[in-house]
């Protein structure tokens, strides 16, 4: 899974240091893409597979996977 996610990020030209500004219980949170990825890689395999399936669908339809990563950042901030 690690190879897949880092390859996808590289192919899309995303920067692991880019930040998402999301609201959470503590207020505004600044979460780098790299943190979102590490969080994803530390979830149970079942959740990783669901996230990967979603990323594959978004990519297949030429969507912006960064929007989905922002959605995940919002989940982390809660």
PAVEX-54840 format. One record per atom (N, C-alpha, C): x, z, y. Coordinates in steps of 0.02 Angstrom, whole numbers, plus 50000, padded with zeros to 5 digits. Layout:
BEGIN
XZY ...
This chain:
BEGIN
500415000049941 500005000050000 500445000050063 500985003750060 501435004250117 501704997350136 501904993450086 502164986750099 501624982350130 501024982850105 500464978750132 500354980250206 500294986550223 500114988350291 500664986550341 501284987750322 501834986050368 501924978550374 501804974850321 501834967550324 501284964850369 500684967550362 500124965350404 500264966750477 500514972550492 500674974250562 501204969650590 501714968250550 502244963650573 501964956650584 501564954150537 501274947450543 500834946750605 500494952150623 500054952050681 500424953450746 501064955050741 501464956250801 501284962750837 501044967650799 500864974050829 501464978550833 501464982950882 502014987650893 501794994550871 502164997550825 501995004150800 502025009450855 502355007950910 502405012650966 501825011851015 501405006751006 500835005851052 500345011651041 500035013751096 499605019651094 498865017851099 498465022151069 497745022051077 497565028251117 497155027451168 496905033151207 496195034251184 496095039751149 495435041151120 495225048351136 494575049251142 494315055951156 494195059751092 494375065951093 494265070451036 494015077051062 493955081851018 493715088451037 494155091751090 494795090151089 495255093151137 495315089151202 494925083851207 494965079551266 495295072951249 495675070351297 496005063951287 496605064751241 496645060551190 497205060451143 497555053751147 498205053951146 498605047751145 498935047551076 498715042651036 498935042250967 499275035450956 499925035450940 500265029150926 500015025850862 500065019350859 499875015650798 500255018250738 500895019950746 501285022650691 500995028950661 500695033150702 500365039250678 499745037450638 499365032550663 498765030350627 498955027650558 499495023750556 499725020950492 499945026450444 500325031250468 500555036650425 499965040850400 499475041950443 498875045550423 498525041750367 498455035250377 498135030850327 498515031250260 499175031050263 499575031050202 499545037750165 499315043050199 499265049650168 498555051550149 498095046750152 497425047950128 497395046650053 496865049050020 496805047649948 496765040149934 496975038149875 496995031049857 496325027549868 495785030949851 495115027949860 494995026049933 495175030549978 495095029250049 495565023650072 496175023650047 496645018350064 496365011550043 496075011249985 495785004949961 495205002650004 494795007250027 494235005450072 494495002850138 494995006250165 495285004050229 495614997250221 495974996250166 496294989750154 495764984350148 495224985650112 494684980650105 494404978750173 494314983650216 494064982250284 494564978050323 495204979750319 495714975850354 495744968650329 495684967750264 495694961050235 495104956950262 494514959950265 493914956450290 494004954550363 494244959350403 494354957950474 494854952250482 495404952650445 495924947550450 495664940750427 495274940650373 494994934350347 494554930850399 494204934850439 493764932050490 494114931350558 494774931850557 495184931250617 494984936350671 494774942150649 494604947450695 495234951150718 495134955650765 495684959450792 495744966150754 496244966650711 496314972650671 496494978750713 496734977450774 496894982950819 496274987050836 495694983750840 495074987350853 494914992250797 495054990150735 494934994550679 495435000350679 496054999050696 496545004450702 496335009450756 496045006950810 495795011450862 495225015850835 494795012850795 494255016550762 494545022150719 495075020650682 495405025750641 495715031150684 496005029150741 496295034050788 495765038850813 495165036250826 494615040450848 494425045550794 494445043450732 494305047950676 494835053450672 495455051750685 495995056750684 495895061850740 495675059450798 495595063750856 495025068850849 494555067450804 493985072050796 494185078250763 
